[in-house]
Amino acid sequence: TSQLGFRSQTNTRNLLGNLIANGRRLKDHEGRLGIFFVYQDLSIRTDGDFYFEFSLMYLGFQGMINTGLHPMSVIASVKSEPFVAYSAKKFPGMIETTSLSRAFSSQGVKIATRSDKKGQKDSTE
């Protein structure tokens, strides 16, 4: 399981949506099989400069329940590249859908994708 941390320079929590994702066995845009953690419903409350911090955690053996007696282990952590979150008034518009997003969408991952035709919404590609 991967858990997403979100920090701004003021350490204020501004992230909405599911902050935990289980790994999914998917093929990337070049057909290579891998384990991917997809966060498809995130939004940010305020505009500004931010980064994501991802932590990969060990929850126990498959089928075993974590009783809370032992803390979960963080296997690895990584920070994303910085990015800008815009207010609705300053939002420059959607970027083109990436080939990786299209590959995941074609395998049943529910993520919003843009069609090539301007003005149409398509989230089922």
N, CA and C atoms as an extended XYZ file, in Angstrom:
375
Properties=species:S:1:pos:R:3:atomname:S:1:resname:S:1:resid:I:1 pbc="F F F"
N         0.845       -1.179        0.000 N   THR     1
C         0.000        0.000        0.000 CA  THR     1
C         0.884        1.233        0.000 C   THR     1
N         0.505        2.206       -0.759 N   SER     2
C         1.223        3.475       -0.793 CA  SER     2
C         0.344        4.530       -0.157 C   SER     2
N         0.942        5.367        0.655 N   GLN     3
C         0.209        6.454        1.294 CA  GLN     3
C         0.791        7.763        0.809 C   GLN     3
N        -0.071        8.711        0.565 N   LEU     4
C         0.341        9.996        0.024 CA  LEU     4
C         0.345       11.036        1.112 C   LEU     4
N         1.479       11.704        1.267 N   GLY     5
C         1.569       12.837        2.169 CA  GLY     5
C         1.564       14.090        1.313 C   GLY     5
N         1.108       15.169        1.854 N   PHE     6
C         1.007       16.400        1.076 CA  PHE     6
C         1.412       17.545        1.969 C   PHE     6
N         2.387       18.283        1.550 N   ARG     7
C         2.850       19.393        2.367 CA  ARG     7
C         3.085       20.618        1.504 C   ARG     7
N         2.737       21.741        2.029 N   SER     8
C         3.102       23.011        1.426 CA  SER     8
C         4.216       23.577        2.288 C   SER     8
N         4.687       24.750        1.961 N   GLN     9
C         5.749       25.346        2.754 CA  GLN     9
C         5.277       25.662        4.170 C   GLN     9
N         3.989       25.774        4.381 N   THR    10
C         3.463       26.071        5.717 CA  THR    10
C         2.986       24.809        6.427 C   THR    10
N         3.163       23.632        5.823 N   ASN    11
C         2.736       22.351        6.382 CA  ASN    11
C         1.245       22.296        6.670 C   ASN    11
N         0.448       22.983        5.873 N   THR    12
C        -0.996       22.967        6.011 CA  THR    12
C        -1.559       21.841        5.166 C   THR    12
N        -2.503       21.085        5.699 N   ARG    13
C        -3.122       20.013        4.929 CA  ARG    13
C        -4.200       20.608        4.033 C   ARG    13
N        -3.987       20.541        2.746 N   ASN    14
C        -4.906       21.119        1.767 CA  ASN    14
C        -5.433       20.096        0.776 C   ASN    14
N        -5.096       18.845        0.968 N   LEU    15
C        -5.405       17.812       -0.021 CA  LEU    15
C        -6.707       17.099        0.321 C   LEU    15
N        -7.590       16.977       -0.677 N   LEU    16
C        -8.850       16.256       -0.525 CA  LEU    16
C        -8.835       15.035       -1.425 C   LEU    16
N        -9.520       13.989       -1.008 N   GLY    17
C        -9.589       12.767       -1.796 CA  GLY    17
C        -8.964       11.609       -1.045 C   GLY    17
N        -8.896       10.463       -1.696 N   ASN    18
C        -8.347        9.260       -1.084 CA  ASN    18
C        -6.824        9.355       -1.047 C   ASN    18
N        -6.233        9.321        0.144 N   LEU    19
C        -4.795        9.478        0.310 CA  LEU    19
C        -4.054        8.154        0.372 C   LEU    19
N        -4.773        7.042        0.228 N   ILE    20
C        -4.158        5.714        0.258 CA  ILE    20
C        -4.540        4.980       -1.014 C   ILE    20
N        -3.557        4.321       -1.630 N   ALA    21
C        -3.818        3.545       -2.841 CA  ALA    21
C        -3.127        2.193       -2.735 C   ALA    21
N        -3.840        1.141       -3.105 N   ASN    22
C        -3.240       -0.179       -3.195 CA  ASN    22
C        -2.575       -0.326       -4.553 C   ASN    22
N        -1.522       -1.091       -4.595 N   GLY    23
C        -0.845       -1.339       -5.866 CA  GLY    23
C        -1.738       -2.125       -6.808 C   GLY    23
N        -1.682       -1.766       -8.080 N   ARG    24
C        -2.449       -2.475       -9.114 CA  ARG    24
C        -1.489       -2.989      -10.166 C   ARG    24
N        -1.716       -4.203      -10.594 N   ARG    25
C        -0.907       -4.820      -11.648 CA  ARG    25
C        -1.439       -4.325      -12.985 C   ARG    25
N        -0.653       -3.457      -13.647 N   LEU    26
C        -1.074       -2.837      -14.901 CA  LEU    26
C         0.077       -2.833      -15.894 C   LEU    26
N        -0.268       -2.645      -17.150 N   LYS    27
C         0.748       -2.445      -18.181 CA  LYS    27
C         0.880       -0.952      -18.437 C   LYS    27
N         2.120       -0.499      -18.606 N   ASP    28
C         2.338        0.922      -18.896 CA  ASP    28
C         2.082        1.200      -20.372 C   ASP    28
N         2.353        2.409      -20.818 N   HIS    29
C         2.084        2.826      -22.198 CA  HIS    29
C         2.967        2.117      -23.220 C   HIS    29
N         3.997        1.407      -22.767 N   GLU    30
C         4.844        0.629      -23.680 CA  GLU    30
C         4.597       -0.870      -23.542 C   GLU    30
N         3.542       -1.236      -22.801 N   GLY    31
C         3.167       -2.633      -22.647 CA  GLY    31
C         3.930       -3.392      -21.575 C   GLY    31
N         4.734       -2.690      -20.778 N   ARG    32
C         5.494       -3.352      -19.712 CA  ARG    32
C         4.626       -3.492      -18.465 C   ARG    32
N         4.658       -4.683      -17.888 N   LEU    33
C         3.884       -4.974      -16.694 CA  LEU    33
C         4.562       -4.382      -15.465 C   LEU    33
N         3.772       -3.820      -14.560 N   GLY    34
C         4.315       -3.245      -13.336 CA  GLY    34
C         3.240       -3.120      -12.274 C   GLY    34
N         3.649       -2.690      -11.096 N   ILE    35
C         2.724       -2.395      -10.010 CA  ILE    35
C         2.647       -0.875       -9.905 C   ILE    35
N         1.429       -0.328      -10.034 N   PHE    36
C         1.227        1.113      -10.034 CA  PHE    36
C         0.236        1.502       -8.935 C   PHE    36
N         0.476        2.649       -8.333 N   PHE    37
C        -0.388        3.211       -7.305 CA  PHE    37
C        -1.056        4.440       -7.917 C   PHE    37
N        -2.363        4.351       -8.156 N   VAL    38
C        -3.076        5.399       -8.876 CA  VAL    38
C        -3.954        6.185       -7.897 C   VAL    38
N        -3.730        7.490       -7.856 N   TYR    39
C        -4.537        8.404       -7.044 CA  TYR    39
C        -5.398        9.211       -8.014 C   TYR    39
N        -6.640        8.760       -8.222 N   GLN    40
C        -7.443        9.354       -9.282 CA  GLN    40
C        -8.410       10.431       -8.818 C   GLN    40
N        -8.517       10.712       -7.544 N   ASP    41
C        -9.540       11.656       -7.093 CA  ASP    41
C        -8.983       12.730       -6.157 C   ASP    41
N        -7.819       13.237       -6.443 N   LEU    42
C        -7.206       14.240       -5.578 CA  LEU    42
C        -7.560       15.652       -6.026 C   LEU    42
N        -7.742       16.523       -5.061 N   SER    43
C        -7.896       17.941       -5.358 CA  SER    43
C        -7.243       18.737       -4.232 C   SER    43
N        -6.897       19.977       -4.538 N   ILE    44
C        -6.190       20.836       -3.599 CA  ILE    44
C        -7.078       22.028       -3.269 C   ILE    44
N        -7.168       22.358       -2.002 N   ARG    45
C        -8.052       23.434       -1.536 CA  ARG    45
C        -7.573       24.829       -1.917 C   ARG    45
N        -6.281       25.053       -1.899 N   THR    46
C        -5.759       26.404       -2.129 CA  THR    46
C        -4.740       26.402       -3.255 C   THR    46
N        -4.535       27.564       -3.846 N   ASP    47
C        -3.534       27.665       -4.897 CA  ASP    47
C        -2.159       27.854       -4.262 C   ASP    47
N        -1.130       27.569       -5.044 N   GLY    48
C         0.232       27.732       -4.551 CA  GLY    48
C         1.175       26.702       -5.127 C   GLY    48
N         2.393       26.685       -4.625 N   ASP    49
C         3.428       25.735       -5.033 CA  ASP    49
C         3.465       24.589       -4.027 C   ASP    49
N         3.430       23.354       -4.535 N   PHE    50
C         3.358       22.179       -3.680 CA  PHE    50
C         4.225       21.054       -4.236 C   PHE    50
N         4.337       19.989       -3.435 N   TYR    51
C         4.889       18.713       -3.891 CA  TYR    51
C         4.159       17.609       -3.141 C   TYR    51
N         4.191       16.400       -3.690 N   PHE    52
C         3.631       15.232       -3.023 CA  PHE    52
C         4.772       14.453       -2.386 C   PHE    52
N         4.476       13.798       -1.274 N   GLU    53
C         5.422       12.870       -0.667 CA  GLU    53
C         4.732       11.522       -0.575 C   GLU    53
N         5.294       10.523       -1.249 N   PHE    54
C         4.734        9.181       -1.282 CA  PHE    54
C         5.521        8.289       -0.337 C   PHE    54
N         4.806        7.453        0.427 N   SER    55
C         5.451        6.485        1.309 CA  SER    55
C         4.898        5.102        1.001 C   SER    55
N         5.777        4.149        0.735 N   LEU    56
C         5.404        2.753        0.507 CA  LEU    56
C         5.491        2.061        1.853 C   LEU    56
N         4.379        1.430        2.263 N   MET    57
C         4.312        0.855        3.603 CA  MET    57
C         4.050       -0.638        3.555 C   MET    57
N         4.665       -1.346        4.490 N   TYR    58
C         4.439       -2.775        4.649 CA  TYR    58
C         3.327       -2.970        5.667 C   TYR    58
N         2.242       -3.616        5.251 N   LEU    59
C         1.094       -3.802        6.129 CA  LEU    59
C         1.012       -5.189        6.732 C   LEU    59
N         1.833       -6.118        6.313 N   GLY    60
C         1.804       -7.482        6.822 CA  GLY    60
C         1.608       -8.468        5.691 C   GLY    60
N         1.573       -9.738        6.053 N   PHE    61
C         1.388      -10.783        5.062 CA  PHE    61
C        -0.020      -10.752        4.509 C   PHE    61
N        -0.161      -11.225        3.267 N   GLN    62
C        -1.488      -11.273        2.648 CA  GLN    62
C        -2.399      -12.152        3.500 C   GLN    62
N        -3.569      -11.677        3.812 N   GLY    63
C        -4.523      -12.434        4.609 CA  GLY    63
C        -4.384      -12.209        6.101 C   GLY    63
N        -3.286      -11.610        6.537 N   MET    64
C        -3.084      -11.338        7.960 CA  MET    64
C        -3.655       -9.958        8.280 C   MET    64
N        -4.185       -9.786        9.439 N   ILE    65
C        -4.753       -8.510        9.848 CA  ILE    65
C        -3.768       -7.811       10.777 C   ILE    65
N        -3.519       -6.532       10.527 N   ASN    66
C        -2.671       -5.749       11.410 CA  ASN    66
C        -3.486       -5.428       12.659 C   ASN    66
N        -3.057       -5.969       13.781 N   THR    67
C        -3.800       -5.798       15.033 CA  THR    67
C        -3.487       -4.473       15.711 C   THR    67
N        -2.503       -3.745       15.214 N   GLY    68
C        -2.115       -2.490       15.830 CA  GLY    68
C        -1.023       -2.661       16.868 C   GLY    68
N        -0.632       -3.916       17.162 N   LEU    69
C         0.422       -4.160       18.146 CA  LEU    69
C         1.794       -3.782       17.609 C   LEU    69
N         1.947       -3.886       16.305 N   HIS    70
C         3.226       -3.549       15.682 CA  HIS    70
C         2.997       -2.407       14.702 C   HIS    70
N         3.814       -1.369       14.750 N   PRO    71
C         3.625       -0.250       13.814 CA  PRO    71
C         3.902       -0.686       12.382 C   PRO    71
N         3.237       -0.025       11.445 N   MET    72
C         3.479       -0.307       10.034 CA  MET    72
C         4.850        0.228        9.651 C   MET    72
N         5.544       -0.505        8.818 N   SER    73
C         6.887       -0.108        8.401 CA  SER    73
C         6.834        0.665        7.093 C   SER    73
N         7.547        1.779        7.045 N   VAL    74
C         7.714        2.518        5.797 CA  VAL    74
C         8.912        1.907        5.087 C   VAL    74
N         8.673        1.378        3.885 N   ILE    75
C         9.731        0.737        3.108 CA  ILE    75
C        10.544        1.778        2.358 C   ILE    75
N         9.857        2.756        1.787 N   ALA    76
C        10.543        3.796        1.011 CA  ALA    76
C         9.656        5.031        0.946 C   ALA    76
N        10.282        6.188        0.775 N   SER    77
C         9.567        7.445        0.576 CA  SER    77
C        10.228        8.212       -0.552 C   SER    77
N         9.429        8.969       -1.273 N   VAL    78
C         9.950        9.796       -2.362 CA  VAL    78
C         9.069       11.034       -2.488 C   VAL    78
N         9.684       12.147       -2.864 N   LYS    79
C         8.940       13.387       -3.098 CA  LYS    79
C         8.803       13.615       -4.590 C   LYS    79
N         7.656       14.169       -4.987 N   SER    80
C         7.438       14.498       -6.394 CA  SER    80
C         8.188       15.774       -6.735 C   SER    80
N         8.216       16.062       -8.004 N   GLU    81
C         8.703       17.360       -8.455 CA  GLU    81
C         7.699       18.420       -7.998 C   GLU    81
N         8.145       19.628       -7.715 N   PRO    82
C         7.198       20.690       -7.343 CA  PRO    82
C         6.214       20.978       -8.486 C   PRO    82
N         5.016       21.386       -8.116 N   PHE    83
C         4.010       21.745       -9.111 CA  PHE    83
C         3.193       22.918       -8.585 C   PHE    83
N         2.451       23.544       -9.485 N   VAL    84
C         1.637       24.703       -9.135 CA  VAL    84
C         0.169       24.293       -9.150 C   VAL    84
N        -0.560       24.635       -8.097 N   ALA    85
C        -2.012       24.470       -8.048 CA  ALA    85
C        -2.618       25.850       -8.269 C   ALA    85
N        -3.564       25.918       -9.190 N   TYR    86
C        -4.169       27.192       -9.571 CA  TYR    86
C        -5.560       27.345       -8.968 C   TYR    86
N        -5.943       28.577       -8.700 N   SER    87
C        -7.329       28.859       -8.326 CA  SER    87
C        -8.171       28.705       -9.594 C   SER    87
N        -9.489       28.595       -9.418 N   ALA    88
C       -10.375       28.431      -10.573 CA  ALA    88
C       -10.229       29.583      -11.563 C   ALA    88
N       -10.044       30.788      -11.071 N   LYS    89
C        -9.931       31.954      -11.949 CA  LYS    89
C        -8.633       31.950      -12.755 C   LYS    89
N        -7.568       31.410      -12.207 N   LYS    90
C        -6.261       31.435      -12.868 CA  LYS    90
C        -5.919       30.142      -13.600 C   LYS    90
N        -6.803       29.135      -13.535 N   PHE    91
C        -6.516       27.834      -14.139 CA  PHE    91
C        -6.312       27.966      -15.646 C   PHE    91
N        -5.143       27.531      -16.165 N   PRO    92
C        -4.850       27.717      -17.589 CA  PRO    92
C        -5.516       26.698      -18.512 C   PRO    92
N        -6.167       25.694      -17.964 N   GLY    93
C        -6.833       24.687      -18.781 CA  GLY    93
C        -6.164       23.329      -18.655 C   GLY    93
N        -6.877       22.309      -19.099 N   MET    94
C        -6.382       20.932      -19.001 CA  MET    94
C        -5.245       20.707      -19.985 C   MET    94
N        -4.273       19.913      -19.549 N   ILE    95
C        -3.208       19.493      -20.456 CA  ILE    95
C        -3.684       18.267      -21.218 C   ILE    95
N        -2.975       17.909      -22.259 N   GLU    96
C        -3.321       16.711      -23.024 CA  GLU    96
C        -3.190       15.468      -22.150 C   GLU    96
N        -4.049       14.497      -22.373 N   THR    97
C        -3.977       13.235      -21.654 CA  THR    97
C        -2.689       12.520      -22.047 C   THR    97
N        -1.978       12.000      -21.049 N   THR    98
C        -0.717       11.307      -21.333 CA  THR    98
C        -0.980        9.896      -21.847 C   THR    98
N        -0.001        9.338      -22.516 N   SER    99
C        -0.132        7.971      -23.015 CA  SER    99
C        -0.236        6.978      -21.859 C   SER    99
N         0.392        7.276      -20.729 N   LEU   100
C         0.290        6.401      -19.553 CA  LEU   100
C        -1.136        6.426      -18.998 C   LEU   100
N        -1.754        7.611      -18.926 N   SER   101
C        -3.150        7.715      -18.474 CA  SER   101
C        -4.079        6.944      -19.396 C   SER   101
N        -3.862        7.054      -20.694 N   ARG   102
C        -4.696        6.317      -21.655 CA  ARG   102
C        -4.520        4.810      -21.489 C   ARG   102
N        -3.286        4.368      -21.247 N   ALA   103
C        -3.027        2.935      -21.056 CA  ALA   103
C        -3.754        2.428      -19.814 C   ALA   103
N        -3.702        3.184      -18.727 N   PHE   104
C        -4.384        2.770      -17.504 CA  PHE   104
C        -5.893        2.771      -17.698 C   PHE   104
N        -6.412        3.798      -18.343 N   SER   105
C        -7.840        3.895      -18.593 CA  SER   105
C        -8.345        2.709      -19.413 C   SER   105
N        -7.568        2.293      -20.397 N   SER   106
C        -7.965        1.156      -21.243 CA  SER   106
C        -7.973       -0.158      -20.481 C   SER   106
N        -7.329       -0.186      -19.297 N   GLN   107
C        -7.305       -1.392      -18.465 CA  GLN   107
C        -8.306       -1.320      -17.312 C   GLN   107
N        -9.202       -0.324      -17.363 N   GLY   108
C       -10.282       -0.243      -16.394 CA  GLY   108
C       -10.065        0.708      -15.235 C   GLY   108
N        -8.950        1.429      -15.211 N   VAL   109
C        -8.726        2.403      -14.153 CA  VAL   109
C        -9.621        3.604      -14.425 C   VAL   109
N       -10.385        4.016      -13.433 N   LYS   110
C       -11.321        5.136      -13.587 CA  LYS   110
C       -10.580        6.454      -13.402 C   LYS   110
N       -10.042        6.978      -14.501 N   ILE   111
C        -9.389        8.281      -14.490 CA  ILE   111
C        -9.923        9.101      -15.648 C   ILE   111
N        -9.980       10.393      -15.446 N   ALA   112
C       -10.485       11.280      -16.496 CA  ALA   112
C        -9.445       11.399      -17.598 C   ALA   112
N        -9.883       11.223      -18.827 N   THR   113
C        -9.014       11.419      -19.989 CA  THR   113
C        -9.717       12.347      -20.961 C   THR   113
N        -8.923       13.056      -21.731 N   ARG   114
C        -9.477       13.957      -22.746 CA  ARG   114
C        -9.488       13.243      -24.088 C   ARG   114
N       -10.553       13.459      -24.837 N   SER   115
C       -10.568       12.925      -26.192 CA  SER   115
C        -9.804       13.893      -27.087 C   SER   115
N        -9.468       13.442      -28.271 N   ASP   116
C        -8.742       14.295      -29.212 CA  ASP   116
C        -9.613       15.397      -29.775 C   ASP   116
N       -10.943       15.214      -29.711 N   LYS   117
C       -11.868       16.205      -30.252 CA  LYS   117
C       -12.085       17.301      -29.230 C   LYS   117
N       -11.855       18.523      -29.605 N   LYS   118
C       -11.983       19.660      -28.703 CA  LYS   118
C       -13.442       19.840      -28.265 C   LYS   118
N       -13.602       20.088      -26.943 N   GLY   119
C       -14.934       20.366      -26.444 CA  GLY   119
C       -15.703       19.150      -25.961 C   GLY   119
N       -15.159       17.938      -26.158 N   GLN   120
C       -15.853       16.742      -25.690 CA  GLN   120
C       -15.193       16.237      -24.432 C   GLN   120
N       -15.998       15.752      -23.499 N   LYS   121
C       -15.490       15.087      -22.308 CA  LYS   121
C       -15.552       13.600      -22.551 C   LYS   121
N       -14.492       12.907      -22.155 N   ASP   122
C       -14.506       11.463      -22.303 CA  ASP   122
C       -13.689       10.870      -21.180 C   ASP   122
N       -14.332       10.187      -20.250 N   SER   123
C       -13.606        9.596      -19.140 CA  SER   123
C       -13.636        8.075      -19.203 C   SER   123
N       -13.990        7.529      -20.354 N   THR   124
C       -14.067        6.073      -20.459 CA  THR   124
C       -13.128        5.511      -21.510 C   THR   124
N       -12.194        6.298      -21.986 N   GLU   125
C       -11.284        5.806      -23.011 CA  GLU   125
C       -10.345        4.774      -22.449 C   GLU   125
